Amino acid sequence: MDLLLRHLLLGTRGGETRLRLLKEAVAEPKNAHQLAKALGVDYKTVRHHLDVLQKNGLMVMVGEGYGAGYVLSPGKAADFGAIWDEFGKR
């Protein structure tokens, strides 16, 4: 498992929010507004975490502009699944 991924999702203060964002975007692309509403958190908080996840290669943007959706990066599903399972055991 990727140590950076593990650290970003389990070893930081914002890790739980990032995990929830990834979980929410696994099934279908969602834009920042949809993610904020689904998670019940501030839009700016979601934007910050999306930026962190994108910079670290965990999420990619689908489309352009305000309505662009976000999804889990290709090839990260197995790592995400393992980390989600570990998170659930805490």
DRENPA-3360 file (N, C-alpha, C; in nm, 2 decimals, always signed):
BEGIN
1 = MDLLLRHL = +0.08/-0.12/+0.00/+0.00/+0.00/+0.00/+0.09/+0.12/+0.00 ~ +0.05/+0.22/-0.07/+0.12/+0.35/-0.09/+0.12/+0.42/+0.05 ~ +0.24/+0.45/+0.10/+0.26/+0.51/+0.23/+0.21/+0.66/+0.23 ~ +0.22/+0.73/+0.12/+0.17/+0.86/+0.11/+0.02/+0.86/+0.12 ~ -0.04/+0.77/+0.05/-0.19/+0.76/+0.05/-0.23/+0.73/+0.19 ~ -0.17/+0.64/+0.26/-0.20/+0.60/+0.39/-0.19/+0.72/+0.49 ~ -0.08/+0.79/+0.47/-0.06/+0.91/+0.56/-0.17/+1.02/+0.54 ~ -0.20/+1.05/+0.41/-0.30/+1.15/+0.38/-0.44/+1.12/+0.43;
9 = LLGTRGGE = -0.47/+0.99/+0.43/-0.61/+0.95/+0.47/-0.62/+0.90/+0.61 ~ -0.51/+0.85/+0.67/-0.53/+0.80/+0.81/-0.44/+0.87/+0.91 ~ -0.34/+0.94/+0.86/-0.24/+1.00/+0.95/-0.25/+1.16/+0.97 ~ -0.35/+1.22/+0.91/-0.36/+1.36/+0.92/-0.50/+1.40/+0.98 ~ -0.51/+1.53/+1.02/-0.63/+1.58/+1.08/-0.75/+1.57/+0.98 ~ -0.72/+1.60/+0.85/-0.82/+1.61/+0.75/-0.85/+1.47/+0.68 ~ -0.78/+1.37/+0.73/-0.79/+1.24/+0.67/-0.93/+1.18/+0.66 ~ -1.01/+1.20/+0.76/-1.15/+1.14/+0.76/-1.23/+1.21/+0.65;
17 = TRLRLLKE = -1.22/+1.34/+0.64/-1.29/+1.42/+0.54/-1.25/+1.37/+0.40 ~ -1.12/+1.35/+0.38/-1.07/+1.30/+0.25/-1.12/+1.17/+0.22 ~ -1.12/+1.08/+0.32/-1.18/+0.94/+0.30/-1.32/+0.95/+0.26 ~ -1.40/+1.03/+0.32/-1.54/+1.05/+0.29/-1.56/+1.10/+0.15 ~ -1.48/+1.20/+0.11/-1.49/+1.25/-0.02/-1.46/+1.14/-0.13 ~ -1.36/+1.07/-0.11/-1.32/+0.96/-0.20/-1.44/+0.86/-0.20 ~ -1.49/+0.82/-0.09/-1.60/+0.72/-0.08/-1.72/+0.77/-0.16 ~ -1.75/+0.90/-0.14/-1.87/+0.96/-0.21/-1.85/+0.97/-0.36;
25 = AVAEPKNA = -1.73/+0.98/-0.41/-1.70/+1.00/-0.55/-1.67/+0.86/-0.62 ~ -1.67/+0.75/-0.55/-1.63/+0.63/-0.61/-1.74/+0.58/-0.71 ~ -1.87/+0.59/-0.67/-1.98/+0.54/-0.76/-2.00/+0.62/-0.88 ~ -1.99/+0.76/-0.87/-2.01/+0.84/-0.99/-1.94/+0.98/-0.96 ~ -1.90/+1.05/-1.07/-1.84/+1.18/-1.06/-1.94/+1.28/-0.99 ~ -1.89/+1.36/-0.90/-1.96/+1.46/-0.83/-1.88/+1.59/-0.83 ~ -1.95/+1.70/-0.84/-1.87/+1.83/-0.83/-1.86/+1.87/-0.69 ~ -1.78/+1.97/-0.66/-1.75/+2.02/-0.53/-1.88/+2.05/-0.45;
33 = HQLAKALG = -1.97/+2.12/-0.51/-2.10/+2.15/-0.45/-2.18/+2.03/-0.40 ~ -2.19/+1.93/-0.49/-2.26/+1.81/-0.46/-2.19/+1.73/-0.35 ~ -2.05/+1.73/-0.35/-1.98/+1.66/-0.24/-2.00/+1.74/-0.11 ~ -2.00/+1.87/-0.11/-2.02/+1.95/+0.02/-2.15/+1.92/+0.07 ~ -2.25/+1.91/-0.01/-2.39/+1.89/+0.03/-2.40/+1.74/+0.09 ~ -2.35/+1.65/+0.02/-2.35/+1.51/+0.06/-2.28/+1.48/+0.19 ~ -2.17/+1.55/+0.22/-2.10/+1.53/+0.34/-2.14/+1.63/+0.45 ~ -2.21/+1.73/+0.42/-2.26/+1.82/+0.52/-2.14/+1.91/+0.57;
41 = VDYKTVRH = -2.05/+1.94/+0.48/-1.94/+2.03/+0.52/-1.93/+2.15/+0.42 ~ -1.86/+2.25/+0.46/-1.85/+2.38/+0.39/-1.78/+2.35/+0.25 ~ -1.83/+2.43/+0.15/-1.78/+2.42/+0.02/-1.63/+2.44/+0.01 ~ -1.58/+2.55/+0.09/-1.44/+2.58/+0.08/-1.36/+2.47/+0.14 ~ -1.41/+2.40/+0.24/-1.34/+2.28/+0.30/-1.33/+2.17/+0.20 ~ -1.43/+2.15/+0.13/-1.43/+2.04/+0.02/-1.33/+2.08/-0.09 ~ -1.33/+2.21/-0.13/-1.23/+2.25/-0.23/-1.09/+2.23/-0.18 ~ -1.06/+2.26/-0.06/-0.92/+2.24/+0.00/-0.88/+2.10/-0.01;
49 = HLDVLQKN = -0.97/+2.01/+0.03/-0.94/+1.87/+0.04/-0.93/+1.81/-0.11 ~ -1.02/+1.86/-0.20/-1.01/+1.81/-0.34/-0.87/+1.85/-0.40 ~ -0.82/+1.97/-0.36/-0.69/+2.02/-0.41/-0.58/+1.93/-0.36 ~ -0.59/+1.89/-0.23/-0.49/+1.80/-0.17/-0.49/+1.67/-0.24 ~ -0.61/+1.61/-0.26/-0.62/+1.48/-0.32/-0.58/+1.48/-0.47 ~ -0.61/+1.59/-0.54/-0.56/+1.60/-0.68/-0.41/+1.61/-0.69 ~ -0.35/+1.70/-0.60/-0.20/+1.72/-0.61/-0.13/+1.59/-0.58 ~ -0.19/+1.50/-0.50/-0.13/+1.37/-0.46/-0.17/+1.26/-0.55;
57 = GLMVMVGE = -0.24/+1.28/-0.66/-0.28/+1.18/-0.75/-0.39/+1.08/-0.71 ~ -0.47/+1.12/-0.61/-0.57/+1.03/-0.56/-0.71/+1.06/-0.63 ~ -0.73/+1.18/-0.68/-0.86/+1.21/-0.75/-0.82/+1.28/-0.88 ~ -0.91/+1.27/-0.98/-0.90/+1.34/-1.10/-1.03/+1.41/-1.13 ~ -1.02/+1.52/-1.20/-1.13/+1.60/-1.24/-1.18/+1.55/-1.38 ~ -1.31/+1.53/-1.39/-1.38/+1.49/-1.51/-1.46/+1.61/-1.56 ~ -1.43/+1.67/-1.67/-1.49/+1.78/-1.73/-1.42/+1.91/-1.69 ~ -1.48/+2.02/-1.72/-1.42/+2.15/-1.70/-1.51/+2.25/-1.63;
65 = GYGAGYVL = -1.45/+2.35/-1.56/-1.53/+2.46/-1.50/-1.60/+2.42/-1.38 ~ -1.70/+2.50/-1.34/-1.76/+2.49/-1.21/-1.83/+2.35/-1.19 ~ -1.89/+2.30/-1.29/-1.96/+2.17/-1.28/-1.88/+2.05/-1.29 ~ -1.75/+2.06/-1.30/-1.66/+1.95/-1.32/-1.67/+1.85/-1.21 ~ -1.68/+1.72/-1.24/-1.69/+1.62/-1.14/-1.55/+1.57/-1.10 ~ -1.55/+1.50/-0.99/-1.43/+1.44/-0.94/-1.45/+1.29/-0.91 ~ -1.35/+1.21/-0.95/-1.35/+1.06/-0.93/-1.22/+1.01/-0.87 ~ -1.22/+0.90/-0.82/-1.10/+0.83/-0.77/-1.01/+0.81/-0.89;
73 = SPGKAADF = -0.88/+0.84/-0.88/-0.79/+0.82/-0.99/-0.78/+0.67/-1.03 ~ -0.77/+0.64/-1.16/-0.75/+0.51/-1.20/-0.64/+0.44/-1.13 ~ -0.66/+0.31/-1.10/-0.55/+0.23/-1.03/-0.54/+0.25/-0.88 ~ -0.63/+0.33/-0.82/-0.62/+0.36/-0.68/-0.73/+0.29/-0.60 ~ -0.82/+0.22/-0.67/-0.93/+0.15/-0.61/-0.89/+0.05/-0.50 ~ -0.79/-0.03/-0.53/-0.75/-0.14/-0.44/-0.69/-0.07/-0.31 ~ -0.60/+0.03/-0.33/-0.54/+0.09/-0.22/-0.65/+0.16/-0.13 ~ -0.74/+0.23/-0.20/-0.85/+0.30/-0.13/-0.94/+0.20/-0.05;
81 = GAIWDEFG = -0.97/+0.08/-0.11/-1.05/-0.02/-0.04/-0.98/-0.07/+0.08 ~ -0.85/-0.09/+0.08/-0.77/-0.14/+0.19/-0.77/-0.04/+0.30 ~ -0.75/+0.09/+0.27/-0.75/+0.20/+0.37/-0.89/+0.22/+0.43 ~ -0.99/+0.21/+0.35/-1.13/+0.22/+0.40/-1.16/+0.11/+0.50 ~ -1.11/-0.01/+0.47/-1.13/-0.12/+0.56/-1.06/-0.09/+0.69 ~ -0.93/-0.04/+0.68/-0.86/-0.01/+0.80/-0.92/+0.10/+0.88 ~ -0.97/+0.20/+0.82/-1.04/+0.31/+0.88/-1.16/+0.26/+0.96 ~ -1.24/+0.16/+0.90/-1.36/+0.11/+0.96/-1.33/+0.03/+1.09;
89 = KR = -1.20/-0.02/+1.10/-1.16/-0.10/+1.22/-1.12/-0.01/+1.34 ~ -1.11/+0.12/+1.31/-1.07/+0.21/+1.42/-1.18/+0.24/+1.52;
% end
